[in-house]
Amino acid sequence: MNILFVTPECAPYVKTGGLGDVSAALPATLASLGHDVQVLMPAYRGVKVAGEIGDGVELPAWGPWPAAQLVPVKVENGVTMQLLACPSLYQRSGGPYVDAGGRDYQDNALRFGLLSRVGALVGTVHSPLRGWVADVVHANDWPCGLAPLYLAQSRLISPQEPTAASVLTIHNLAFQGTFDMATADPLGVPGHWRGLEGVEFWGQLSMLKGGIQFADAITTVSPTYAREIQTPEHGIGFDGILRARAARLRGILNGIDTRVWNPAQDALLPHRFQRDDLSGKAACKAALQARAGLRGDPAAMLFAVVSRITPQKGIDLVLQNLPRLLSSGAQLVVLGQGDPALQQALREAADRHPKQVAVTLGFDEGLAHLIEAGADVFLMPSRFEPCGLNQMYSQAYGTPPIVAPVGGLLDSVTDASADPVRGTGFVMTGADGEGLADALARAQRAWRQPQEWRRIQANGMARHFGWEDSAMQYLDVYQRARAAGSAAPASL
């Protein structure tokens, strides 16, 4: 198949979260399976893609959008990156979505409306890619949410012309791409698709809702999250819409790039190791303690967090349980950034206990790898987690994770207390302070039993979290989407 993967970010060029990792690994795996995969992403300021650069294709000014250009870059993993160059929209001093002050760009609707519009165009006979037409347009999250709507519109306008199937993946339902309904005019959303059966969400236009309503298939990043978002508790107002489209909704657990996250060949580690020889892991723990300024004590149980510092990630629960951990002689290392109040609380804890608590605000790829390798336990007490990747990295690196019983965490960690033979980590009894306290106590008891702990480590390191199985599931979704026909009935 010709597969166009439309995304607002792709690692290592642009990454704000798990979507960036998925946008790199899934297309590469699909290409390795023999499919022709192209990734469409905005050419943000500072993006430098290594590879063979082809001739650009000019895109004329279109409605509210200025003239743009598609610049193809053949990268080493067999994927072609199509960089959507439009300097007035994408050459900004801030990030992909927010300015240098952390505020949403005022014209995000137009910025990502263009991304969606061009993505849909590549799935029609009017594709600008010189004879290359997508069989499937795979749109990701709200910034690409209008692509399925535009494809449905093309089908209705030209029913005799072939049009690509549309797939929408929801990586995090909390981000819904809502804008004033007045943006529907410049975005070209037909009037009869601006109501409850279309893009309207509490009087506003939701780009994500547009994708959900019109996609031929909808996926999300774990089976449990697919069920959770159909409930009022986790649906964030979209649960009824998703239940109505449940027949086309499927949860597929994300994978990890095992070329990057593999302790036996990780170039970012001072010492490498593997399942049958963990001596390098002990050396990584010593290196982590030294780098973080912690007491160099192999007998101190070292807990770790690499995360956005937000209540959603349960950082407040970690702080709630920190006195108990420290009184037991344990250590904590944290890498991340986010909520100012939580950051300040972590800083204060580090100031009070400099040999037991270390906090690095920001992001450091090398330190993230060292933490995964050197920590004894990884903490992910998230209140909700569509998929999560760090719990997979942790198991691969022999660092049993403590996770909340939600989303992809529940799908990817086997509780060692409930299943001592196959356990790979510790699942909290609830996504709250008591649930974390209980899991911490169980982990500490197991750690004091070296034979039991080695079994948990070995089980986790034996897990296969590569993308191959997930990619095969996506191919099945693509085939079903192609067979599904029109994404929306003509009556809309």
C-alpha positions in Angstrom: 0.0 0.0 0.0 0.9 3.6 -0.4 0.6 5.0 3.2 0.7 8.7 4.1 1.3 9.3 7.7 0.3 12.8 8.7 1.7 14.1 11.9 2.5 17.3 13.7 5.8 15.9 15.1 8.3 13.1 14.4 11.4 12.1 16.4 14.2 13.0 16.4 13.4 16.1 14.4 10.5 17.4 16.4 9.2 15.7 19.6 7.0 16.9 22.5 5.7 13.5 23.6 5.0 9.9 22.6 3.5 10.9 19.2 6.9 11.9 18.1 8.3 8.5 18.8 5.4 6.7 17.2 5.7 8.9 14.1 9.3 7.7 13.7 9.0 4.0 14.5 5.6 2.9 13.0 6.2 4.3 9.5 9.7 2.7 9.5 8.3 -0.6 10.5 5.6 -0.4 7.9 8.3 0.4 5.3 10.3 -2.6 6.4 7.3 -4.8 5.7 7.3 -3.7 2.0 4.9 -0.7 2.0 5.6 2.7 0.4 5.4 5.1 3.4 5.6 8.8 3.3 5.4 11.0 6.4 3.9 14.5 6.1 5.0 17.0 8.7 5.4 20.8 8.9 8.8 22.3 8.3 9.2 24.0 11.6 12.0 26.4 12.3 15.2 24.6 13.0 14.1 21.2 11.7 17.1 19.5 10.1 16.4 16.1 8.4 19.4 14.1 7.3 18.8 12.4 4.0 18.5 12.8 0.2 16.6 16.0 -0.5 14.5 15.9 -3.7 12.9 18.7 -5.7 10.2 20.6 -4.0 6.6 20.7 -5.2 4.9 24.1 -5.2 1.5 24.4 -3.7 -0.4 27.5 -4.8 -2.2 29.8 -2.3 -5.5 28.2 -1.3 -8.3 30.0 0.5 -6.8 31.5 3.6 -3.5 29.7 3.2 -0.5 31.3 1.5 1.6 29.4 -1.1 3.6 26.5 0.3 5.9 23.8 -0.8 6.4 20.1 -0.2 10.0 19.1 0.1 10.7 15.4 0.0 13.6 13.9 2.0 14.5 10.2 1.7 15.7 9.2 5.1 17.7 6.1 6.0 14.8 4.0 7.3 13.2 3.7 3.9 10.6 6.4 4.6 10.2 9.6 2.6 9.6 12.7 4.8 7.4 15.3 3.1 8.2 18.6 4.8 5.3 21.1 4.4 7.2 24.4 4.1 5.1 27.5 4.7 7.4 30.1 6.5 4.6 32.4 7.6 2.8 29.5 9.4 5.6 27.2 10.6 8.8 29.2 11.0 8.2 30.3 14.6 10.5 30.9 17.5 8.5 28.6 19.8 7.5 25.0 19.6 5.1 23.2 17.3 2.0 24.3 19.1 2.9 27.1 21.5 5.1 30.3 21.4 8.2 30.9 23.4 6.0 32.0 26.3 4.0 28.7 26.3 0.8 30.2 24.8 -1.0 28.5 22.0 -0.5 30.2 18.6 -3.6 32.2 17.7 -3.6 30.8 14.2 -3.2 27.1 15.1 -6.5 26.3 13.4 -5.1 27.6 10.1 -1.6 26.1 10.7 -2.9 22.6 11.2 -5.9 23.0 8.9 -3.3 23.3 6.1 -1.6 20.2 7.3 -4.9 18.3 7.2 -5.9 19.8 3.8 -2.6 18.8 2.1 -2.7 15.4 3.7 -6.2 14.8 2.3 -5.2 16.1 -1.1 -2.4 13.5 -1.3 -5.2 10.9 -1.0 -7.0 12.0 -4.2 -6.3 12.1 -7.9 -5.2 15.7 -7.4 -2.2 14.6 -5.3 0.7 17.0 -5.8 3.3 14.2 -5.3 4.0 13.6 -9.0 2.0 10.4 -9.5 2.1 9.2 -5.9 -1.4 8.9 -4.4 -2.0 7.5 -1.0 -4.2 4.4 -0.5 -4.5 5.3 3.2 -4.1 8.6 4.9 -3.3 8.0 8.6 -4.0 11.2 10.6 -2.7 11.6 14.1 -4.4 13.6 16.9 -6.3 16.9 16.6 -3.7 18.7 14.4 -4.5 16.3 11.6 -8.2 15.8 12.6 -9.7 17.5 9.6 -8.0 15.2 7.1 -10.7 12.6 7.3 -13.4 15.3 6.9 -11.7 16.7 3.8 -11.4 13.2 2.3 -15.1 12.5 3.0 -15.9 15.9 1.3 -13.9 14.8 -1.7 -15.8 11.6 -2.0 -19.1 13.4 -2.0 -18.0 16.0 -4.5 -16.4 13.5 -6.9 -17.9 10.0 -6.1 -16.5 8.5 -9.2 -12.9 9.3 -8.4 -10.8 7.1 -6.1 -10.2 8.5 -2.7 -7.9 7.2 0.0 -9.2 5.6 3.2 -8.8 7.6 6.3 -7.5 6.4 9.7 -7.4 8.6 12.8 -5.3 7.7 15.8 -6.1 9.4 19.1 -2.9 9.6 21.2 -4.4 11.6 24.0 -8.1 12.5 24.0 -7.4 15.4 26.4 -6.2 17.5 23.5 -9.3 18.2 21.3 -8.3 21.1 19.0 -11.2 23.4 19.8 -11.6 26.8 18.1 -14.3 29.4 17.6 -16.9 28.1 15.1 -16.1 31.2 13.0 -12.9 29.3 11.9 -15.2 26.9 10.0 -15.5 29.3 7.1 -11.8 29.8 6.3 -11.2 26.0 7.0 -13.8 25.2 4.4 -16.0 23.0 6.7 -19.4 22.8 5.0 -22.3 24.3 6.8 -24.2 21.1 7.1 -21.2 19.5 8.9 -21.0 22.2 11.6 -23.6 20.7 13.9 -23.7 18.0 16.6 -23.3 15.3 13.9 -20.2 17.1 12.6 -17.5 19.2 14.2 -19.5 21.1 16.8 -18.5 20.6 20.4 -20.1 22.8 23.0 -20.6 25.6 20.5 -17.0 25.4 19.2 -15.3 23.6 16.3 -13.3 20.6 17.4 -10.8 19.3 14.9 -10.5 16.1 16.8 -14.2 15.5 16.7 -14.2 16.1 13.0 -11.7 13.3 12.6 -13.7 11.0 14.9 -16.9 11.6 13.0 -15.6 11.2 9.5 -12.7 8.7 9.7 -13.1 5.3 8.1 -11.3 3.8 11.1 -10.3 5.1 14.5 -7.5 3.7 16.6 -6.0 4.6 19.9 -2.8 3.6 21.6 -3.9 0.7 23.8 -6.8 -1.6 24.2 -7.7 -0.5 27.7 -7.6 3.2 26.7 -10.0 2.4 23.8 -12.5 1.1 26.4 -11.8 3.9 28.9 -12.5 6.7 26.5 -16.0 5.4 25.9 -16.9 6.0 29.6 -17.9 9.4 31.2 -14.9 9.1 33.6 -12.3 9.1 30.8 -14.2 10.3 27.7 -13.8 14.1 28.4 -17.1 14.8 26.8 -16.4 12.6 23.8 -17.6 9.3 25.3 -21.0 9.3 23.5 -19.4 10.1 20.2 -16.9 7.3 20.6 -19.6 4.8 21.7 -21.5 5.7 18.5 -18.5 4.9 16.4 -17.3 2.0 18.5 -17.6 -0.4 15.6 -14.7 1.5 13.9 -12.6 2.0 17.1 -9.7 -0.2 18.0 -7.0 0.0 20.6 -3.5 -1.0 19.4 -0.7 -0.9 22.0 2.3 1.3 20.9 5.7 -0.3 20.6 9.1 1.0 21.3 12.1 1.4 18.9 14.3 -1.4 20.1 17.2 0.0 18.0 17.2 3.0 20.3 16.1 1.4 23.6 18.2 -1.7 24.0 20.6 -1.9 27.0 22.8 -4.4 25.2 23.7 -1.8 22.5 22.7 1.6 24.0 25.5 4.0 23.0 24.2 6.5 25.6 25.1 4.2 28.5 28.4 4.2 30.2 28.0 0.4 30.7 25.9 -2.0 28.7 24.2 -5.1 29.9 21.7 -7.8 29.0 19.3 -10.2 30.7 21.8 -12.9 31.7 24.5 -10.4 32.9 23.3 -7.4 34.9 26.7 -6.3 36.2 26.6 -3.4 33.7 23.3 -2.3 35.3 24.9 -2.1 38.7 27.6 0.1 37.2 25.0 2.3 35.6 23.4 2.8 39.0 26.7 3.9 40.4 27.1 6.3 37.5 23.6 7.7 37.9 24.1 8.3 41.6 27.3 10.1 40.9 25.9 12.2 38.1 22.8 13.1 40.2 24.9 13.9 43.3 23.2 11.2 45.3 25.0 9.1 47.9 26.9 6.4 46.2 25.3 3.4 47.9 24.4 0.2 46.0 22.2 -0.8 48.9 20.0 2.3 48.6 16.9 1.5 46.6 16.8 4.0 43.8 13.4 5.1 42.4 13.0 7.2 39.3 10.7 9.4 37.3 11.1 10.7 33.8 7.9 12.5 33.0 6.0 15.7 32.5 5.7 17.2 35.9 1.9 17.3 36.1 -1.0 16.0 38.3 -2.1 13.8 35.4 1.3 11.9 35.7 0.7 11.5 39.5 3.7 13.6 40.5 1.7 14.8 43.5 1.3 11.2 44.6 5.0 10.7 44.5 5.5 13.8 46.7 2.8 12.5 49.1 4.7 9.2 49.5 8.2 10.7 49.5 8.7 11.0 53.3 8.0 7.3 53.7 10.4 6.4 51.0 13.2 8.6 52.4 12.7 7.3 55.9 13.4 3.8 54.5 16.8 5.0 53.1 15.6 5.0 49.5 16.6 7.6 46.8 14.6 9.4 44.1 15.8 10.9 40.8 13.4 13.0 38.7 13.8 14.3 35.1 11.1 16.4 33.5 9.3 19.7 33.5 5.8 21.1 33.8 3.6 22.4 36.6 5.5 25.2 38.5 4.0 24.3 41.9 5.0 20.7 41.6 8.5 21.6 40.2 9.0 23.9 43.2 7.9 21.1 45.7 10.4 18.7 44.1 13.2 21.3 44.2 12.5 21.9 47.9 12.7 18.1 48.6 16.0 18.0 46.8 17.3 20.9 48.8 16.3 19.3 52.1 17.7 15.9 51.1 20.5 16.5 48.6 21.9 12.9 49.0 18.6 11.2 48.5 16.6 13.4 46.0 17.9 14.7 42.7 15.7 16.8 40.4 16.6 17.9 36.8 14.1 20.2 35.2 14.0 20.0 31.4 14.8 17.1 29.2 18.1 15.3 28.5 18.0 12.3 26.3 21.3 10.9 27.6 20.2 11.3 31.2 16.8 9.7 30.4 18.6 6.5 29.1 20.9 6.5 32.2 17.9 6.8 34.5 16.2 3.9 32.9 19.3 1.8 33.1 20.5 2.8 36.6 17.3 3.0 38.6 16.0 0.1 40.6 12.3 1.0 40.2 10.5 3.3 37.7 7.4 5.3 38.9 4.4 5.9 36.6 1.4 6.6 38.9 -0.6 8.3 36.2 -4.2 9.2 36.7 -4.7 8.3 33.0 -2.2 7.1 30.5 -3.3 6.4 26.9 -0.3 4.2 26.3 2.9 5.3 27.9 6.4 4.2 26.7 8.6 4.5 29.8 7.1 1.5 31.4 8.2 -0.5 28.4 11.7 1.1 28.4 11.9 0.2 32.1 11.1 -3.4 31.6 13.6 -3.7 28.7 16.2 -2.2 31.0 15.6 -4.5 34.0 13.9 -1.7 36.0 10.5 -3.0 37.2 7.9 -0.2 36.9 5.2 0.8 39.4 2.2 1.8 37.4 -1.4 2.9 37.9 -4.1 0.5 36.7 -5.0 2.6 33.6 -4.7 2.6 29.8 -1.6 1.2 28.3 0.1 0.8 31.7 -2.4 -2.0 32.5 -1.9 -3.5 29.1 1.9 -3.7 29.3 2.8 -4.6 32.9 2.1 -7.9 34.6 1.7 -7.4 38.4 4.3 -9.5 40.2 2.2 -9.7 43.4 -0.7 -11.3 41.5 1.5 -13.4 39.2 4.8 -14.1 40.9 5.9 -16.4 38.1 5.4 -14.0 35.2 5.3 -10.6 36.9 7.3 -7.8 35.4 6.4 -4.9 37.7 3.8 -3.7 40.2 0.3 -2.5 39.4 -1.3 -0.1 41.9 -4.6 -1.0 43.4 -5.9 2.5 42.5 -4.6 5.7 40.9 -4.3 7.4 44.2 -1.9 7.9 47.1 -2.9 4.8 48.9 -2.6 2.7 45.7 1.0 4.0 45.2 1.9 3.5 48.9 0.8 -0.2 48.7 2.7 -0.7 45.4 5.9 0.9 46.9 5.7 -1.4 49.9 5.3 -4.5 47.7 8.2 -3.5 45.5 10.4 -2.9 48.6 9.6 -6.3 50.0 10.4 -8.0 46.7 13.7 -6.0 46.3 14.8 -7.4 49.6 14.5 -10.9 48.1 17.3 -11.0 45.5 16.1 -14.1 43.8 12.6 -12.9 43.4 13.8 -9.5 42.2 16.0 -11.1 39.5 13.1 -13.1 38.3 11.0 -9.9 37.9 13.8 -8.2 36.1 14.4 -11.2 33.8 10.7 -11.4 32.9 10.5 -7.7 31.9 13.7 -8.0 29.8 12.2 -11.0 28.0 9.1 -9.0 26.9 9.0 -8.0 23.3 7.8 -4.5 22.8 9.0 -4.0 19.3 6.6 -2.5 16.6 6.3 -5.5 14.4 3.1 -6.9 15.9 1.5 -3.5 16.3 2.4 -2.7 12.6 0.6 -5.8 11.5 -2.5 -4.7 13.4 -2.4 -1.3 11.7 -2.2 -3.0 8.3 -5.3 -4.9 9.2 -7.0 -1.6 10.2 -5.9 0.0 6.9 -7.4 -2.9 4.9 -10.7 -2.7 6.8 -10.7 1.1 6.4 -10.3 0.7 2.6 -13.2 -1.7 2.6 -15.4 0.5 4.8 -16.3 2.9 2.0 -17.4 6.4 2.7 -16.4 7.8 6.1 -19.7 9.7 6.5 -23.2 9.2 5.0 -24.2 11.7 2.3 -27.1 12.9 4.5 -24.6 14.8 6.6 
